[in-house]
Amino acid sequence: MRRASSVIVVATVLGALAPVAAAQAAPPTPRVEKFVMTFHTLGNVDRQTRVSAVGPVPGAGTETQIDIDTPDGEVVAFTWHLPGGDVQLEAVEDYAITFDLQACTAKASGTGTWTITGGTGDYAGAAGSGTFIDQGSFTGARDHGVCEGPGSNTPPRTSVFTLTGTGTATLGN
């Protein structure tokens, strides 16, 4: 009789703990992620891109990127270098540029989507996605008083570009 009651007690305890184990195994709930990236070119020299993020992936640091040509268009693979580790993301953007060749300036604006593809350190297991908008202004180089303009392969003398993103993210740990 004692053995049967011990089995019942063990079964009852295990049954009571099952919801706790299931809750611990559930994936983390996505929370709002927001970030701003700023790009500057001054005197034909690209400055380090800065990023500031709040949400599950918080921090301030720098950004590096590469452009990848795909059959569906260009994808930008970028990495945030934050104090606790790196976060890898991919973005696809639609943008437009309006040139004023008399003033030797241009304005750009765009929208797109971003996806977190991985992370290291504190951001291992990071995941998330969302949308972004960006706006920028450029001042072109002049050669003998003539604006170099688009297609000249001459970088802008100055540019200021801001990308603002929002969406949801989680950390896997």
N, C-alpha and C positions, 0 to 999 in steps of 0.2 A: 504494500500500500504506500509506503514511504517513497518508493521508486516512482510510482505513478504520479504522486504529487510533485516530485522534483521535476519530472518531465513537463508537467503542466506549467510550473513556475518558469522554467527555461523558455518554453514556447511563448508564454505570455510576455516575458521580457523581450525576447527577440521580435515578437510582433509589434511591441510598442516602439522599439528602436528602428524598425523598417522605414517609417516615414522620415525619420531624421537622416538616415543614410540616403534616401532618395532625394531629400531636399539638398543635401550637400553635393550630390552628383549633378544637380540641375545646372545648366549653363548660367553664367552671370547675366543679369538684366542689363540690356543696353541703356546707357545714359547719354545725355546731350553732350556733344563734343563741338567746340568752337575753336577756330584758329585764324590767325592773320599772318600772312607772309608778305614781306616787303623786299622789293628788288630795286637797286639803285645802280645807275651808271653815271659816273662823273668824270668828265674829261676823257672820254673813250675807255675808261677802265671800269669793269664790272666790280662792284663791291660785294662783299659776302652777303648772301641772302639771309635775312633774319626771320625766325618763326617764333610766335608766341601762341600757346595752346592752353585751353582750360577744359576740364572734363575728366573722363577716365584717363586720358593721356595728357597730363599737365606738364608745363615747363616752357622755358624760353631757351632758344639755342639758334643754331644755324641750319641751313638747308643746302643740299647738293642735288643735282638732277641730271638725267640724260633723256634725250628724246629718242623714242623707238618708232620707226616706221612700220606699220602693219598694213595688211590688205584693206582694213577698214578705216585707215587714217592714222594720225600720229597719237601715240600714247606717251605721256610723260611719267617716267619712273623717278620718284624723288625720295630722299631720305632726310628725316629730321634728326639732327644730332643734338640730343638733349642731355642734361647732366646724368640722368639715370640710365641712359642707353640710347639706342637708335630706333626709329620707327620708319618702316618702309611703306610707301603709298604709291598708287598709280592714279593718274588723272587723265580724263579725256575732256577736251574743251572745244567749244565753238566760239570764235571771236571775230571781230571786225576791226579794221584799222581805217581811220579817216585821215588823209594827208592834206596839209596846206603847204604846198611847195613854195608859195610866195613867202610865207613866214618861216619855212623850213621846220615845221612842227608836225606832229601827228598825235592823234588821240586813239586809244584802243580800249575796247570793252569786250567782255566775254562772260560766258557761263559754262558750267561743266559739272562733272561728277568726279568724286574721289572715292577710293577704296583703300583701306589699310590692308596690306598684304603680309605683314609680319613685323617682328620687333625683336630687340635684344635687351638684356639686362632687366630693368624694372618693367619693360614693355614686351617681354616675351609672351606670346599668346595674344597679343593685341589684335583686335578685329573691329571693323566698322566701315561705314560708308556715309555719303551725304552729297551735298551740292556746294557749289561755290560761285561767286561772282568776282570779277576783277576789272580794274580800271587803271589806265596808265596814260602818261603823257611823255612825249619824246621831243627832243630838239636835235635836229640833224646837223651834220657837218657841212661846211661851205668850202668850196674850192673856187678861188678867184671870184667870190661873190655869188656863186651859183650853188643852190642847195644840191647836195649829193643825191638826196631822194631815195625812194625805194628801188631796189634792184641794183644799187651801186656797190653792194658788198662793203660799204663803209658803215661802221657801227655808229649809233647816235652819240652825239657829244654828251648829252645828258638824258636820263630817263628815270622816271619814278613810277613804280608799278606796285599796286596793292591787291592782293588776293585774299578774300574773306570767305571762309568755309564754315558750314554748319552741318550737323548730322548726328549720328549716334555711334557710340563705340563701347567696347568692353575690354577688360584685361582678363586674360585667361588664367591668371594665377591668383 
